[in-house]
Amino acid sequence: MHITPLIETEVLAELLGKSYVRIVDASWYIRPTTRDAYAEFQTSHIPGAVFFDIDAISDTQSPLPHMLPSAEFFAQKVGEMGIDNESLVIVYDGHGMMSAPRVWWMFRFFGHEQVSVLNGGFPKWEREARSLESGMPKVTVAAFTPNPNPSLLADWQSLQDGLVQKNAPSQVLDMRSAGRFNGSEPEPRVGLRSGHIPRSINLPWTSLLDPEEKTLLSPTTLKARFKASGLNPEDVTICSCGSGITACVGLLALAVAGGNEKASVYDGSWAEWGSRNDLPVESALSTI
């Protein structure tokens, strides 16, 4: 079948039980929420789904939250989920559209293009009274061979180089709220400066979703939102956010809106940039 970035609930319902399909629950919630993603998964999930722990499947030696793990560690963990290089991976989350794009991006970074995000996620599936199951699924361990694609990843050095040269070859799309971007709202992580990367563009990730359905907006509407923000969809784009989770919503939206092949994610995002006093920061009030 033709693999697209998004898959609808009715299509997934027809694929349930297919031997090559692997469904992944990538639910993750911003603290200080009391929601427990893993407990919710055990109570109820889409039949056949496995749980992907974003915090655990990361570089646990990094002081930054849920940074990309090594290729070997990622391969081990998804192999334990029964995922191999031939699997069609369908990712969803309990918000509707928040953390699933992060796992979609991770699979693509490690060379697996047969991956889609369930539009509207678990809430839409549940609203439609589709089949559910509880408990832990039985999984046959598989072998996954990673093939990393560095073009999907950006770091602070590449962003800083563009700022120093003052002819940045890319545009930074910051998916945080407008208040966090302009520095009028405090950062949820202690010790971070307020503001944004100089010359970056703000487009909150929530503005790309239907407020009720939590599905991505239509390609036409997404294009209009990007254009209104000042983003040029044809230029190289680096998506950023608080810690690299909702930045991937922007990456997914760019893919849906027009298949932007020049987009990447700044994995450290504001958790890194905002913590480093040697990197410049702009806010509504000043430049640091």
C-alpha positions as CSV (number, residue, x, y, z in Angstrom):
1,M,0.0,0.0,0.0
2,H,1.0,3.6,-0.5
3,I,2.5,5.0,2.8
4,T,1.4,8.5,3.7
5,P,2.4,10.5,6.8
6,L,-1.1,10.4,8.1
7,I,-3.5,7.4,8.3
8,E,-7.2,7.7,9.1
9,T,-9.0,5.6,11.7
10,E,-11.2,3.8,9.1
11,V,-8.1,2.7,7.3
12,L,-6.4,1.4,10.4
13,A,-9.6,-0.5,11.3
14,E,-9.3,-2.4,8.0
15,L,-5.6,-3.2,8.7
16,L,-6.1,-4.7,12.2
17,G,-4.7,-8.2,12.4
18,K,-2.5,-7.9,9.3
19,S,0.8,-9.7,9.9
20,Y,2.9,-6.8,8.6
21,V,1.2,-4.1,10.7
22,R,2.6,-2.9,14.0
23,I,0.6,-0.4,16.0
24,V,2.5,1.7,18.5
25,D,1.1,3.7,21.4
26,A,3.4,6.7,21.8
27,S,1.5,8.5,24.5
28,W,3.4,11.0,26.5
29,Y,2.2,13.9,28.6
30,I,3.8,17.2,29.7
31,R,4.5,17.5,33.4
32,P,3.0,18.2,35.9
33,T,0.1,16.2,34.5
34,T,-1.2,13.4,36.6
35,R,-1.9,11.2,33.6
36,D,0.1,8.0,33.5
37,A,0.6,7.0,29.8
38,Y,1.7,3.5,30.5
39,A,-1.1,2.8,33.0
40,E,-3.6,4.1,30.5
41,F,-2.1,1.8,27.9
42,Q,-2.5,-1.2,30.1
43,T,-6.1,-0.3,30.8
44,S,-7.1,0.3,27.2
45,H,-5.4,0.5,23.8
46,I,-6.0,-0.3,20.1
47,P,-5.8,-4.1,19.6
48,G,-2.3,-5.4,19.0
49,A,-0.6,-2.1,20.1
50,V,2.7,-2.0,21.9
51,F,3.8,0.8,24.2
52,F,6.7,3.1,23.1
53,D,8.2,4.9,26.1
54,I,9.7,8.1,24.7
55,D,11.6,8.9,27.9
56,A,13.1,5.4,28.2
57,I,14.0,5.0,24.5
58,S,16.3,7.9,24.5
59,D,19.9,8.8,25.3
60,T,19.6,8.3,29.1
61,Q,23.2,9.6,29.6
62,S,22.3,13.0,28.3
63,P,21.3,15.8,30.8
64,L,18.6,16.9,28.2
65,P,15.2,15.2,28.2
66,H,14.4,12.3,25.7
67,M,17.2,13.0,23.3
68,L,17.7,10.5,20.4
69,P,19.2,7.2,21.5
70,S,21.9,5.4,19.7
71,A,21.0,3.5,16.6
72,E,21.8,0.2,18.3
73,F,19.6,0.9,21.3
74,F,16.7,2.1,19.1
75,A,17.0,-1.1,17.0
76,Q,17.1,-3.3,20.1
77,K,14.0,-1.7,21.7
78,V,11.8,-1.6,18.5
79,G,12.9,-5.2,17.8
80,E,11.6,-6.2,21.2
81,M,8.3,-4.7,20.1
82,G,8.2,-7.1,17.2
83,I,9.1,-4.4,14.6
84,D,11.4,-5.2,11.7
85,N,12.4,-3.4,8.5
86,E,9.3,-4.8,6.6
87,S,6.8,-3.6,9.2
88,L,4.2,-1.0,8.5
89,V,4.3,1.0,11.7
90,I,1.3,3.1,12.7
91,V,1.8,5.4,15.7
92,Y,-0.9,7.1,17.9
93,D,-1.1,8.9,21.2
94,G,-3.6,9.7,23.9
95,H,-3.8,13.4,23.2
96,G,-4.9,13.0,19.6
97,M,-1.8,14.6,18.0
98,M,1.1,15.5,20.2
99,S,3.7,12.9,20.9
100,A,3.0,10.4,18.1
101,P,4.8,12.6,15.5
102,R,7.9,12.4,17.6
103,V,8.1,8.6,17.3
104,W,7.1,8.9,13.5
105,W,10.2,11.2,13.2
106,M,12.4,8.8,15.2
107,F,11.5,5.9,12.9
108,R,12.3,8.0,9.8
109,F,15.5,9.2,11.3
110,F,16.6,5.6,11.8
111,G,15.8,4.8,8.2
112,H,12.3,3.4,8.4
113,E,9.9,5.1,6.0
114,Q,7.0,2.7,6.4
115,V,5.5,4.7,9.2
116,S,2.3,6.8,9.6
117,V,0.6,8.7,12.4
118,L,-3.0,8.0,13.2
119,N,-4.9,11.2,12.6
120,G,-6.8,12.1,15.8
121,G,-5.1,9.3,17.7
122,F,-6.7,7.3,20.5
123,P,-9.4,9.8,21.4
124,K,-10.8,9.7,17.9
125,W,-10.6,5.9,17.8
126,E,-12.4,5.7,21.1
127,R,-15.1,8.3,20.2
128,E,-15.9,6.1,17.1
129,A,-16.5,3.1,19.4
130,R,-13.9,1.0,17.7
131,S,-12.5,-2.2,19.2
132,L,-10.2,-2.0,22.2
133,E,-8.2,-4.3,24.4
134,S,-6.4,-4.2,27.7
135,G,-3.4,-5.8,29.3
136,M,0.0,-6.5,27.7
137,P,0.2,-7.9,24.1
138,K,2.1,-11.0,23.2
139,V,5.1,-10.0,21.0
140,T,7.5,-12.0,19.0
141,V,10.9,-10.4,19.0
142,A,12.1,-9.2,15.6
143,A,15.3,-7.9,14.1
144,F,15.5,-4.2,13.1
145,T,18.4,-2.8,11.2
146,P,18.8,1.0,11.5
147,N,20.0,3.2,8.7
148,P,20.2,6.8,10.2
149,N,19.4,9.8,8.1
150,P,21.3,12.8,9.6
151,S,19.5,15.3,7.3
152,L,16.5,15.0,9.6
153,L,18.4,16.2,12.7
154,A,19.7,19.6,13.5
155,D,21.9,20.7,16.5
156,W,22.7,24.0,18.2
157,Q,26.0,24.4,16.3
158,S,24.3,24.5,12.9
159,L,21.8,27.1,14.2
160,Q,24.5,29.2,15.8
161,D,26.6,29.1,12.6
162,G,23.8,30.5,10.6
163,L,23.2,33.3,13.2
164,V,26.9,34.2,13.2
165,Q,27.1,34.3,9.5
166,K,23.9,36.4,9.4
167,N,22.8,34.6,6.3
168,A,21.2,31.5,7.9
169,P,20.6,28.9,5.3
170,S,17.5,27.8,7.1
171,Q,14.5,29.1,9.0
172,V,13.7,28.0,12.6
173,L,10.1,27.2,13.3
174,D,9.4,27.4,17.1
175,M,6.3,25.4,18.0
176,R,6.0,26.7,21.6
177,S,3.2,28.9,22.8
178,A,3.4,32.6,21.9
179,G,3.9,33.5,25.6
180,R,6.9,31.2,25.9
181,F,8.3,32.4,22.6
182,N,8.1,36.1,23.5
183,G,9.2,35.6,27.0
184,S,6.0,36.7,28.8
185,E,5.3,33.2,30.1
186,P,7.8,31.2,32.4
187,E,9.4,28.1,31.1
188,P,8.0,24.9,32.6
189,R,11.6,23.6,33.1
190,V,13.5,25.2,36.0
191,G,16.6,27.2,35.1
192,L,15.8,28.0,31.5
193,R,15.9,31.6,30.1
194,S,12.8,33.0,28.5
195,G,12.5,34.0,24.9
196,H,13.5,32.4,21.6
197,I,16.3,31.8,19.1
198,P,17.0,35.0,17.2
199,R,15.2,35.3,13.9
200,S,13.0,32.3,14.5
201,I,9.3,32.1,13.6
202,N,6.6,31.3,16.1
203,L,3.7,28.9,15.2
204,P,2.3,27.1,18.2
205,W,1.8,23.4,17.5
206,T,-1.8,23.6,18.8
207,S,-2.7,26.0,15.9
208,L,-2.1,23.2,13.4
209,L,-4.8,21.0,15.0
210,D,-8.6,21.0,14.9
211,P,-9.4,22.2,18.5
212,E,-12.1,19.7,19.0
213,E,-11.0,16.6,17.0
214,K,-7.3,17.0,17.7
215,T,-6.6,16.0,14.1
216,L,-4.3,17.8,11.8
217,L,-5.8,20.6,9.7
218,S,-6.3,20.1,6.0
219,P,-3.2,20.5,3.7
220,T,-4.7,23.7,2.3
221,T,-5.3,25.2,5.8
222,L,-1.8,24.1,7.0
223,K,-0.2,25.8,4.0
224,A,-2.1,29.0,4.8
225,R,-1.0,28.8,8.5
226,F,2.6,28.4,7.5
227,K,2.4,31.3,5.0
228,A,0.7,33.6,7.6
229,S,3.4,32.9,10.1
230,G,6.1,34.1,7.7
231,L,7.5,30.7,6.9
232,N,8.5,29.9,3.4
233,P,7.6,26.2,2.8
234,E,10.2,25.9,0.1
235,D,13.1,26.8,2.3
236,V,15.1,24.6,4.6
237,T,13.2,24.5,7.9
238,I,14.3,23.5,11.4
239,C,11.5,22.7,13.8
240,S,12.0,23.4,17.5
241,C,9.9,23.4,20.7
242,G,10.5,22.9,24.4
243,S,12.2,19.5,24.3
244,G,11.8,18.1,20.8
245,I,8.4,16.5,21.1
246,T,5.9,19.0,19.6
247,A,8.5,20.2,17.1
248,C,7.7,16.9,15.3
249,V,4.1,18.0,15.0
250,G,5.4,20.9,12.8
251,L,7.6,18.4,10.8
252,L,4.6,16.2,10.2
253,A,2.4,19.1,9.2
254,L,5.0,20.3,6.7
255,A,5.1,16.8,5.2
256,V,1.3,16.7,5.0
257,A,1.1,20.3,3.6
258,G,3.5,19.7,0.8
259,G,6.1,17.1,1.4
260,N,8.9,19.4,2.5
261,E,12.0,17.2,2.2
262,K,14.2,20.0,3.7
263,A,12.8,19.9,7.2
264,S,14.6,18.7,10.3
265,V,14.2,18.7,14.1
266,Y,16.4,20.5,16.6
267,D,16.4,17.7,19.1
268,G,17.8,19.7,22.1
269,S,15.3,22.5,21.4
270,W,14.7,25.1,24.1
271,A,15.7,22.7,26.9
272,E,19.2,23.0,25.5
273,W,19.3,26.5,23.9
274,G,17.6,28.2,26.8
275,S,20.0,26.6,29.3
276,R,23.2,27.8,27.6
277,N,24.3,31.3,28.5
278,D,26.7,31.3,25.5
279,L,23.8,31.2,23.0
280,P,21.9,34.4,22.1
281,V,18.2,34.8,23.1
282,E,15.6,37.3,22.0
283,S,12.4,38.2,23.8
284,A,9.7,40.8,23.5
285,L,11.7,43.0,25.8
286,S,15.3,42.5,25.0
287,T,18.1,40.6,23.2
288,I,20.5,38.6,25.5
